Amino acid sequence: KLCGYLNKLGIKGPIKTWKSRWFFYDENKCRLLYYRTAQDINPLGSIDLSSASFDCKMENGEGVFEIRTPSRVFTLKAISKQAMMYWLQQLQMRRWEFCNTQSRFPVGSSQLVNEPLAGRTSRCRMHQAFFCFQTPVDNGDFLPLVKTPTEAVGLKAASLPAPQTSTALQNISLKHPWTEIQNTVYNICGSKQLWGNNGNAFSFDEFQEHPENVDKKQEGEEGTLEDGRMEPRLNWIRKARWMNSGFPGSEELSREKNSVDKVSVLQQQILTLTEEVKSQKELVKLLHKALEAAQQEKRVSSMYLTAAEDKDRLELVRHKVRQIADLTSRLEALEQEKKELEQILTLRDSHIQELKEHVQLLMEKNHAKQGVIMALTEQMARELSDPLQEANAITVETLYKQQEEIEHLKDDIDAYKTQNQFLNSEIYQVTRLWTSVAENEKALLMKCACLQARNCQMESKYLTVLRKLQEAVPGLPNSHAELVKNLIQEALQWDVKEEAEEGFNLNPVSEYDEYGFMTVPDYEIEDWKLLAKIQALEIKSNKLRSQEIVEKPLRDRWNSIGELNPSAELKSLIRSGIPVEHRQRVWRWLVSRHCSPVPGHYQRLLEQSRSTEHPACRQIELDLPRTLTNNKHFSSPTSQLIPKLRRVLLAFSWHNPAIGYCQGLNRLAAVALLVLEDEESAFWCLVYIVENLMPADYYSDTLITSQVDQRVFKDFLSEKLPRLMAHFEQYRIDVSLITFNWFLVAFVDSLVSDILLRVWDAFLYEGTKVIFRYALAIFKYNEEEILRIHDSVEIYQYLRFFTRMIMDGRKLMNIAFNDLNPFPMKQLRNRRSMHREELEAELCELEQIKAAYVKERAEQGP
């Protein structure tokens, strides 16, 4: 058992005193209980070691160490350095054993979601059994194990007299008077029971005849500490040992070799008992005073109850009131006197402080004078003595002092080495405990994320069923239709955000993302409100599922990349999506690789736009309010990004007169502004997209290259998705009416922001081939849904908003870069050139027809 006497530092205002306490470790609760003596039944307090740390500072004194809990710091002192190190090592080991015996969740807790309850229970038991048999942390590399100081630690120390303080009452705890009274009464009753009928204190035959059974009885009877109480039998045994050690005839006394030692032991025991009697007498006086007050109160109450008439009772009450008034006046007088004494004490303290400062000043002056005198004396000695006398000036006393100082320094070095070894072991153990707790927390968070993701999926499926029923309401009976309407109304009133705040929320879905885009579309049509709710749940589910499994490893890989260089690994990382914290840096690098910014060029373009109005200025002003209406940074006319966007578009119109301004450039520049933040960087990003990534004439007046890409896309659609293309041809659907805007603005306002920015990451690195890949992937993603629609009007209605329904960006990325392979760039170039020739020939033929028609009309006359 880990128990023994330690001195505990008690702080009462400015007064600090050491008090002797008996400490006992409770294995079940990982608490260190402390009592006034080993014979006490009730503890004065306890220290929670499960979340505590230990520290020892050699400057505090020999044997002094600290136990730091989250709420308090306990300063304790052992009788020796060896005892201190033993206590610290044992407390470390007990804390480690307790923390490892706690139930833990397996690291792979994501599998627990799909396991049955019985499987989870058995696995938890296996893990508990595993951790229960773990050995304590090995501190041998830091600090060797300290031998047990049997004279200061263990149950044998309970039979020794407790260390005494200078006064009898100093060791009594004034904070716990009731506990002190209980322990005193218990000790008095226990001592009476231990004395025999003939008044002999040595009738402990069962302990003397069978000493080997004591430890067995202690193990069986001690058990656990319940509510801070030790078993009465253990205290009775401790009391017996203490009494045996306190009188002649005990085992300790029988071991003495001569009478002188016996006399000294008896004298020490007499002093111990005398001090104990003094403290008991003080306690009895306090009890007598309390008893007299209670008896006086009892007499008064008896007189009140035995009074025959109401007048007598009223007189007694008045007498009691007069007594209360008298006591109140005396109390006020005492309080007044206390205030006066406090004022006098304050004045005296200030006077004493002034005197101390004056004395300190005088001492400093005296010290300075002594220094001057010593300097003059040394100077005179040097002048009067010869070199030989100076060499012999070092006396034996000086050498002794130096030797003594060297010994002290060696002791200090050894002490600091020991302190350093212990602190290293403490840091090592606390780090391991923290790592273990962090792993458990991570496992719990992953399990909770999986459960929340599953919950969101179930809710999404439920709302999807409601939406299907909503479409079928006209064909349902009236009662069923009314029930469906009520369920839909309840679903629309439920708010995802408010519901998440009620419980534990790992990854809440806010109204806007990091760049200001609305995470859930705000549909104006009432029938689509339920659709928006379904999208919100799918977004939350996808984020929860990918947070720990995909996003965190991807972010770790990005954090490990230093300087950016083109490589297959970088290409793969960019396709997977650039984290928000790295996106701006990577985009700047991509733009600077192919489009070197000219210093001062952007400022000159701004000055030109201020001095001269560009022809496209009016069209730019018309398009500014229509730019990214689902983004909070552009939805308001007073937004700070609106003037920046205006300046970027005007600068580009002057930079590239051949294009000037084309509808769609405003959206490209707006996305660049959101990510890059700096308007000059956004300008060069727009230049990079229009002049480097996109083919020539993509944004010209005729948009001829844009039309060519639509024909190329139809060819790829026929090859990669023949069933879908045949379905479109059957119902005469022209997909270019939907996809033309995708290619012109790189999916801006078509995809949700998270997927849009991933598309742009790959688009800025690889070029326009990425747009073809994602356009095909979007149709592949929704192919089965489209094939189930057999009406051309419904197909067009579905194609209007179906891109906003795509929530799983990882699935879309896998389709674009894996399922659609091979996708060679050479084939794309060949088809572009072929369709451009065809389109130019058609345009030339149209021009000829137009010219012939104009000529014919001119010949016919008005």
TILUMVO-889871 format. One record per residue (C-alpha): x, y, z. Coordinates in steps of 0.02 Angstrom, whole numbers, padded with zeros to 5 digits, always signed. Example, Ala and Ser with C-alpha at 12.3 -4.5 7.8 and 13.67 -1.06 7.14 Angstrom:
+00615-00225+00390 +00684-00053+00357 
This chain:
+00000+00000+00000 +00060+00174-00044 +00040+00272+00118 +00144+00373+00239 +00170+00538+00326 +00205+00696+00225 +00206+00879+00271 +00074+00979+00177 +00093+01166+00150 -00061+01255+00217 -00095+01434+00162 -00211+01542+00266 -00200+01718+00196 -00020+01779+00212 +00022+01639+00337 +00104+01482+00269 +00129+01333+00384 +00183+01152+00362 +00060+01026+00434 +00093+00841+00457 -00033+00732+00365 -00056+00545+00338 -00076+00510+00151 -00159+00354+00080 -00180+00310-00106 -00352+00250-00163 -00324+00133-00312 -00506+00129-00368 -00527+00317-00388 -00344+00367-00417 -00354+00488-00271 -00229+00529-00134 -00325+00545+00030 -00247+00637+00176 -00286+00627+00364 -00216+00714+00517 -00153+00548+00588 -00149+00368+00531 -00281+00325+00661 -00414+00445+00593 -00570+00372+00511 -00623+00521+00402 -00505+00606+00277 -00479+00794+00279 -00473+00800+00090 -00412+00714-00068 -00306+00748-00223 -00364+00687-00394 -00212+00610-00480 -00296+00555-00642 -00269+00726-00724 -00126+00789-00613 +00056+00821-00653 +00206+00814-00536 +00351+00934-00515 +00500+00953-00401 +00605+01110-00389 +00767+01099-00295 +00763+01283-00250 +00609+01250-00143 +00710+01145-00022 +00754+00963+00006 +00607+00843-00006 +00483+00973-00071 +00377+00927-00223 +00214+00985-00304 +00057+00898-00368 -00029+01008-00496 -00213+00975-00529 -00323+01079-00646 -00400+01168-00496 -00259+01180-00368 -00074+01156-00332 -00029+01049-00180 +00144+01075-00104 +00208+00926-00004 +00370+00888+00087 +00448+00718+00123 +00571+00682+00263 +00713+00653+00140 +00761+00665-00042 +00747+00475-00061 +00570+00476+00010 +00521+00618-00108 +00585+00526-00262 +00498+00366-00205 +00331+00457-00186 +00350+00540-00356 +00393+00378-00446 +00252+00282-00362 +00124+00418-00401 +00180+00417-00583 +00160+00229-00594 -00010+00230-00509 -00072+00369-00625 -00011+00272-00778 -00095+00111-00720 -00259+00199-00685 -00263+00290-00853 -00226+00129-00948 -00360+00028-00860 -00496+00147-00920 -00605+00082-01062 -00544+00135-01234 -00618+00141-01407 -00523+00055-01548 -00437+00168-01671 -00529+00095-01819 -00695+00151-01750 -00765+00190-01919 -00798+00004-01937 -00901+00005-01778 -01042+00089-01869 -01075-00064-01974 -01042-00193-01836 -01181-00272-01733 -01195-00228-01549 -01129-00395-01490 -00973-00380-01597 -00939-00206-01531 -00961-00264-01351 -00841-00409-01369 -00714-00298-01455 -00724-00168-01317 -00697-00306-01188 -00544-00368-01282 -00472-00193-01285 -00508-00168-01101 -00421-00332-01061 -00273-00281-01168 -00251-00114-01083 -00275-00186-00909 -00122-00295-00932 -00011-00160-01001 +00144-00131-00898 +00181+00040-00826 +00286+00159-00926 +00470+00119-00918 +00564+00263-00838 +00727+00169-00826 +00804+00274-00962 +00769+00433-00863 +00775+00389-00678 +00816+00222-00593 +00690+00151-00471 +00711+00214-00293 +00715+00089-00151 +00567+00092-00033 +00606+00195+00124 +00517+00079+00247 +00542+00199+00391 +00435+00332+00306 +00318+00241+00185 +00199+00094+00204 +00085+00022+00337 +00233+00002+00456 +00249+00190+00460 +00075+00198+00536 +00142+00118+00696 +00271+00256+00715 +00225+00419+00804 +00169+00558+00688 +00292+00701+00660 +00250+00838+00784 +00239+01025+00753 +00297+01165+00866 +00126+01191+00946 -00012+01069+00987 -00149+01159+00889 -00045+01198+00736 -00074+01027+00661 -00264+01034+00683 -00363+01074+00526 -00472+01227+00559 -00559+01204+00392 -00634+01037+00443 -00688+01052+00627 -00825+00923+00614 -00706+00795+00537 -00580+00831+00677 -00714+00803+00809 -00770+00639+00728 -00591+00574+00716 -00553+00625+00897 -00709+00539+00964 -00670+00384+00863 -00490+00379+00927 -00548+00401+01108 -00676+00261+01090 -00548+00151+01002 -00419+00175+01140 -00545+00126+01273 -00587-00034+01179 -00405-00079+01162 -00370-00073+01350 -00401-00237+01440 -00514-00262+01589 -00364-00246+01707 -00310-00082+01630 -00169-00161+01534 -00130-00091+01363 -00034-00240+01299 -00169-00373+01278 -00147-00392+01089 -00116-00577+01085 -00193-00603+00916 -00071-00481+00838 +00081-00540+00934 +00046-00726+00916 +00000-00718+00732 +00091-00571+00657 +00093-00653+00486 -00098-00646+00479 -00104-00457+00497 -00062-00420+00318 -00187-00551+00258 -00323-00474+00364 -00278-00302+00300 -00291-00361+00122 -00461-00438+00154 -00531-00303+00266 -00456-00149+00189 -00543-00167+00022 -00582-00002-00059 -00610+00169+00015 -00794+00214+00008 -00839+00398+00027 -00667+00435+00096 -00687+00314+00246 -00567+00172+00286 -00634+00012+00358 -00651+00021+00551 -00553-00139+00571 -00402-00067+00481 -00406+00086+00593 -00424-00027+00745 -00269-00124+00690 -00176+00040+00662 -00229+00100+00835 -00169-00063+00911 +00000-00045+00829 +00013+00135+00882 -00030+00093+01063 +00092-00051+01060 +00229+00065+01003 +00183+00195+01134 +00214+00099+01295 +00347-00017+01373 +00322-00197+01330 +00290-00169+01144 +00392-00253+01009 +00493-00098+00971 +00541-00076+01153 +00588-00259+01172 +00716-00239+01033 +00814-00105+01126 +00985-00165+01182 +01016-00059+01337 +00922+00039+01468 +00981+00209+01404 +00894+00183+01238 +00738+00124+01329 +00734+00281+01436 +00754+00394+01284 +00614+00304+01193 +00502+00319+01345 +00539+00505+01362 +00498+00533+01179 +00334+00439+01198 +00292+00538+01355 +00318+00701+01259 +00210+00636+01118 +00069+00588+01235 +00083+00754+01328 +00062+00852+01167 -00084+00742+01120 -00167+00771+01289 -00144+00960+01270 -00230+00959+01101 -00370+00849+01169 -00394+00968+01317 -00410+01115+01200 -00539+01020+01101 -00634+00973+01261 -00639+01156+01313 -00718+01200+01147 -00845+01061+01169 -00884+01120+01348 -00918+01296+01287 -01034+01231+01152 -01121+01119+01281 -01147+01264+01404 -01223+01370+01269 -01339+01228+01220 -01390+01198+01402 -01426+01383+01428 -01534+01382+01272 -01621+01227+01337 -01660+01308+01507 -01733+01462+01424 -01839+01354+01310 -01900+01252+01459 -01950+01409+01555 -02043+01470+01401 -02137+01306+01385 -02178+01291+01572 -02243+01470+01590 -02426+01466+01644 -02484+01631+01572 -02452+01724+01411 -02383+01871+01509 -02242+01765+01578 -02205+01698+01406 -02209+01874+01335 -02090+01931+01470 -01971+01790+01427 -01980+01837+01244 -01947+02019+01287 -01801+01965+01395 -01735+01865+01248 -01759+02015+01132 -01665+02126+01255 -01525+01998+01259 -01520+01996+01069 -01517+02186+01063 -01379+02188+01193 -01278+02061+01095 -01309+02159+00934 -01246+02319+01014 -01095+02227+01083 -01063+02153+00911 -01073+02326+00831 -00955+02395+00962 -00834+02253+00930 -00846+02280+00742 -00812+02465+00767 -00665+02422+00878 -00606+02298+00746 -00612+02432+00611 -00514+02552+00723 -00386+02418+00759 -00373+02380+00573 -00343+02564+00537 -00211+02571+00674 -00133+02412+00605 -00131+02488+00430 -00046+02644+00496 +00080+02540+00590 +00113+02433+00437 +00145+02587+00333 +00257+02655+00471 +00350+02491+00480 +00370+02490+00292 +00443+02665+00299 +00561+02611+00437 +00612+02459+00335 +00649+02568+00184 +00748+02685+00295 +00844+02539+00370 +00874+02468+00197 +00942+02635+00140 +01057+02643+00292 +01116+02465+00260 +01154+02506+00080 +01253+02659+00135 +01344+02554+00264 +01381+02421+00134 +01449+02552+00015 +01559+02623+00152 +01622+02450+00196 +01663+02421+00013 +01762+02582+00006 +01852+02537+00167 +01894+02363+00101 +01958+02434-00062 +02067+02560+00029 +02130+02424+00147 +02176+02310+00003 +02263+02454-00085 +02364+02495+00071 +02408+02311+00096 +02469+02297-00083 +02574+02453-00063 +02651+02396+00103 +02680+02212+00061 +02802+02136-00061 +02757+02008-00197 +02811+01863-00088 +02691+01911+00051 +02549+01931-00074 +02579+01752-00133 +02560+01687+00045 +02405+01793+00082 +02283+01650+00048 +02252+01574+00217 +02195+01403+00266 +02025+01474+00308 +02004+01541+00131 +02050+01373+00057 +01925+01288+00172 +01786+01406+00119 +01825+01376-00063 +01825+01188-00036 +01660+01201+00055 +01586+01305-00085 +01645+01175-00212 +01559+01037-00113 +01398+01139-00108 +01407+01164-00295 +01431+00977-00322 +01279+00942-00214 +01179+01068-00315 +01235+00987-00478 +01180+00815-00416 +01014+00885-00358 +00982+00970-00526 +01030+00810-00618 +00902+00714-00516 +00773+00849-00547 +00809+00846-00733 +00793+00656-00740 +00627+00659-00650 +00556+00801-00757 +00609+00707-00915 +00517+00552-00854 +00365+00659-00811 +00365+00742-00982 +00384+00573-01067 +00240+00494-00970 +00124+00644-00988 +00161+00648-01175 +00115+00464-01191 -00044+00491-01092 -00088+00641-01201 -00055+00541-01359 -00166+00401-01296 -00306+00522-01254 -00287+00608-01424 -00302+00440-01514 -00458+00396-01415 -00532+00567-01452 -00493+00548-01637 -00575+00377-01639 -00730+00447-01554 -00739+00594-01674 -00725+00480-01825 -00860+00367-01756 -00972+00516-01719 -00941+00586-01894 -00990+00420-01972 -01149+00413-01868 -01194+00593-01912 -01160+00560-02096 -01273+00407-02090 -01406+00508-02001 -01398+00643-02136 -01413+00510-02270 -01568+00436-02188 -01647+00608-02171 -01605+00647-02352 -01686+00485-02409 -01839+00524-02304 -01855+00697-02384 -01829+00621-02556 -01974+00503-02525 -02080+00651-02470 -02033+00741-02631 -02086+00590-02735 -02250+00585-02640 -02269+00772-02668 -02262+00743-02855 -02392+00604-02839 -02513+00702-02728 -02647+00727-02865 -02669+00539-02879 -02681+00504-02691 -02840+00495-02584 -02884+00653-02489 -02830+00585-02320 -02662+00528-02388 -02634+00690-02481 -02669+00790-02322 -02545+00682-02225 -02410+00708-02358 -02437+00897-02354 -02421+00900-02164 -02261+00798-02169 -02187+00912-02302 -02236+01066-02201 -02148+00996-02047 -01993+00955-02149 -01985+01132-02220 -02003+01210-02047 -01860+01109-01978 -01698+01208-01986 -01537+01112-02010 -01434+01242-01921 -01545+01257-01767 -01559+01069-01753 -01371+01050-01761 -01345+01176-01620 -01449+01071-01500 -01328+00925-01502 -01147+00888-01537 -01103+00956-01709 -00939+00904-01788 -00948+00994-01954 -01089+01119-01964 -01149+01182-02132 -01148+01371-02128 -01251+01480-02242 -01097+01538-02340 -00932+01451-02376 -00755+01522-02361 -00773+01624-02521 -00947+01692-02486 -01047+01572-02597 -01215+01512-02531 -01196+01330-02480 -01381+01293-02505 -01475+01373-02652 -01622+01485-02609 -01756+01425-02730 -01900+01545-02759 -02019+01408-02817 -02115+01333-02671 -02104+01155-02739 -01914+01165-02739 -01898+01213-02554 -01893+01029-02509 -01759+01003-02640 -01650+01135-02556 -01670+01045-02389 -01614+00882-02470 -01460+00968-02542 -01414+01038-02371 -01417+00865-02293 -01315+00790-02436 -01184+00927-02419 -01168+00894-02233 -01159+00706-02259 -01022+00720-02391 -00920+00837-02282 -00932+00723-02131 -00884+00569-02230 -00735+00648-02317 -00669+00754-02174 -00557+00624-02089 -00544+00495-02229 -00499+00608-02377 -00480+00791-02331 -00358+00773-02186 -00233+00658-02277 -00244+00771-02430 -00211+00925-02323 -00061+00837-02243 +00011+00800-02415 -00010+00983-02465 +00073+01041-02304 +00225+00935-02344 +00252+01019-02514 +00376+01160-02510 +00427+01240-02675 +00304+01206-02817 +00372+01116-02971 +00274+01031-03113 +00264+00844-03079 +00145+00696-03089 +00119+00704-02901 +00073+00889-02907 -00046+00855-03051 -00133+00719-02950 -00146+00833-02797 -00218+00977-02899 -00347+00862-02977 -00401+00808-02802 -00429+00989-02754 -00318+01121-02674 -00356+01159-02490 -00418+01334-02453 -00260+01385-02361 -00150+01338-02511 -00262+01386-02658 -00210+01568-02671 -00024+01525-02672 -00045+01389-02804 -00152+01498-02917 -00024+01638-02912 +00111+01513-02958 +00008+01443-03103 -00025+01617-03174 +00155+01673-03157 +00220+01517-03248 +00135+01561-03413 +00096+01746-03397 +00233+01853-03325 +00157+02011-03249 +00231+02175-03315 +00266+02295-03171 +00161+02454-03182 +00060+02394-03330 -00101+02374-03232 -00087+02548-03155 -00061+02626-03328 -00218+02538-03391 -00317+02607-03244 -00257+02783-03279 -00307+02762-03461 -00481+02701-03412 -00503+02852-03297 -00450+02975-03430 -00544+02896-03577 -00710+02806-03574 -00706+02637-03658 -00849+02589-03777 -00882+02433-03671 -00903+02535-03512 -01092+02538-03523 -01106+02350-03550 -00989+02320-03402 -01100+02427-03289 -01251+02327-03344 -01166+02160-03306 -01095+02206-03135 -01260+02182-03037 -01287+02015-03126 -01119+01943-03074 -01120+01796-02949 -01288+01838-02872 -01268+01688-02756 -01111+01763-02677 -01126+01885-02533 -00974+01985-02594 -01064+02031-02757 -01248+02021-02711 -01251+02199-02643 -01215+02354-02750 -01114+02425-02604 -00998+02276-02594 -00811+02314-02590 -00775+02192-02730 -00891+02278-02855 -00772+02427-02885 -00624+02307-02896 -00715+02202-03026 -00758+02359-03126 -00575+02413-03130 -00515+02239-03180 -00638+02227-03326 -00600+02404-03387 -00412+02371-03378 -00432+02211-03479 -00538+02298-03611 -00395+02421-03638 -00264+02282-03627 -00345+02174-03763 -00433+02289-03888 -00471+02143-04005 -00591+02071-03877 -00627+02223-03771 -00765+02151-03664 -00872+01997-03686 -01015+01940-03577 -00944+01803-03466 -00779+01888-03430 -00859+01968-03278 -00887+01796-03198 -00710+01738-03235 -00637+01896-03157 -00754+01883-03007 -00695+01706-02963 -00514+01761-02981 -00548+01907-02864 -00626+01794-02732 -00476+01678-02726 -00329+01794-02760 -00406+01946-02667 -00284+02068-02749 -00362+02151-02903 -00199+02160-03002 -00173+01973-02976 -00353+01943-03031 -00319+02048-03189 -00168+01941-03238 -00267+01783-03200 -00402+01842-03322 -00267+01878-03452 -00195+01703-03424 -00364+01620-03450 -00416+01718-03605 -00248+01730-03694 -00161+01568-03640 -00285+01435-03587 -00429+01467-03705 -00406+01451-03895 -00399+01608-04000 -00565+01692-04046 -00652+01608-03899 -00721+01777-03841 -00723+01867-04009 -00878+01945-04086 -00920+01786-04183 -00876+01665-04040 -00822+01548-04177 -00705+01442-04068 -00840+01425-03936 -00958+01355-04068 -00821+01237-04128 -00801+01167-03950 -00988+01130-03944 -00974+01022-04099 -00819+00935-04029 -00912+00903-03866 -01057+00821-03958 -00933+00703-04042 -00859+00655-03873 -01033+00635-03801 -01079+00513-03940 -00920+00412-03908 -00918+00410-03717 -01106+00407-03683 -01192+00335-03837 -01355+00288-03746 -01378+00464-03681 -01338+00545-03849 -01463+00431-03934 -01592+00481-03804 -01560+00665-03842 -01574+00636-04029 -01736+00540-04004 -01817+00689-03916 -01724+00820-04021 -01627+00895-03876 -01489+01018-03924 -01365+01002-03779 -01267+01154-03840 -01408+01263-03772 -01356+01202-03599 -01169+01173-03618 -01122+01330-03716 -01120+01433-03557 -01022+01297-03464 -00876+01315-03585 -00885+01504-03599 -00870+01537-03410 -00791+01373-03352 -00947+01313-03256 -00968+01473-03153 -01149+01485-03090 -01177+01303-03143 -01091+01199-03008 -01090+01219-02820 -00942+01320-02759 -00842+01175-02685 -00845+01075-02846 -00825+01232-02954 -00661+01279-02871 -00593+01102-02890 -00634+01112-03075 -00543+01278-03086 -00390+01206-02995 -00367+01075-03130 -00421+01195-03269 -00285+01322-03227 -00153+01184-03225 -00206+01076-03374 -00310+01189-03486 -00475+01172-03579 -00467+00982-03586 -00526+00985-03405 -00687+01073-03458 -00724+00933-03583 -00689+00801-03450 -00803+00879-03320 -00942+00916-03445 -00946+00733-03495 -00934+00680-03312 -01086+00786-03267 -01192+00696-03396 -01120+00528-03342 -01161+00570-03160 -01345+00599-03202 -01361+00482-03351 -01487+00363-03273 -01598+00505-03212 -01602+00584-03385 -01640+00419-03470 -01794+00398-03360 -01870+00560-03430 -01969+00536-03592 -02029+00711-03631 -01927+00845-03716 -01998+00987-03611 -01962+00893-03449 -01786+00853-03510 -01750+01037-03542 -01822+01082-03371 -01713+00951-03287 -01556+01008-03380 -01584+01186-03320 -01541+01147-03139 -01473+00968-03132 -01292+01027-03111 -01340+01108-02945 -01396+00938-02883 -01220+00865-02891 -01151+00861-02714 -01021+00723-02717 -00868+00808-02789 -00756+00655-02762 -00870+00545-02866 -00878+00675-03005 -00687+00691-03005 -00665+00501-03019 -00784+00498-03168 -00694+00643-03253 -00515+00579-03233 -00537+00390-03224 -00697+00328-03304 -00680+00436-03461 -00501+00385-03502 -00420+00385-03627 -00438+00568-03671 -00286+00621-03777 -00254+00805-03809 -00200+00766-03987 -00374+00700-04028 -00451+00860-03957 -00339+00970-04067 -00378+00869-04224 -00565+00879-04198 -00557+01064-04162 -00465+01097-04325 -00585+00986-04423 -00743+01067-04355 -00668+01241-04373 -00643+01212-04558 -00821+01150-04573 -00891+01296-04475 -00790+01424-04573 -00852+01349-04735 -01032+01358-04672 -01008+01539-04617 -00931+01581-04786 -01079+01501-04873 -01199+01599-04764 -01106+01759-04804 -01123+01721-04989 -01309+01686-04971 -01328+01846-04871 -01234+01947-05002 -01337+01872-05143 -01496+01911-05049 -01443+02091-05019 -01394+02110-05201 -01560+02037-05259 -01657+02156-05147 -01556+02302-05211 -01592+02256-05392 -01778+02241-05358 -01778+02417-05290 -01891+02492-05158 
